[in-house]
Amino acid sequence: MPRQHPKQRKRVKQNTDNEAITDKINISQRPEIVAQRSRIGDVEGDTIIGKQHKQAIVTLVERKTGFLLMKKVETKKAEIVRNAIVDLIKNNTINMPILTITLTMVLNLPNINR
C-alpha cells in the first residue's frame, strides 16, 4: 500500500567540534559590575535568525542605555557574523566606549578573540 506522506529523514548532528569555543566563560561568571548594568559600555550580542534559517541580523545592545547596533548578514557563517560584529564595533555612530561584550551561545564563533 502506498504511503500517505513522505518518509521522514533522521536529522544527523553535524560535527562542529572544530568550531567550538575553547576559552568560553559561562554568563554566570561575568563580573558583577556588568550584571548590575551600572555603567555604559557593557554590550550584549545576539543574532536574529531569518526565514528558512538562511539570513540573520546581528545585534549588539548596550546594557545600561539599551542603545542598539544591528547589521544584516546574508549567511550565518561564523566568519561573516564575526566580521559583522567587528564592523558594528568599529563603526558605531556615537563612538560609544565598549568595555565588555557578552555573546549568547547562538553565536558559536570559533576564534572570536581575534
Helices and strands as residue ranges (DSSP letters): G 17-19, G 27-29, H 32-36, E 42-49, G 51-53, E 56-62, E 68-73, H 78-90, E 100-103
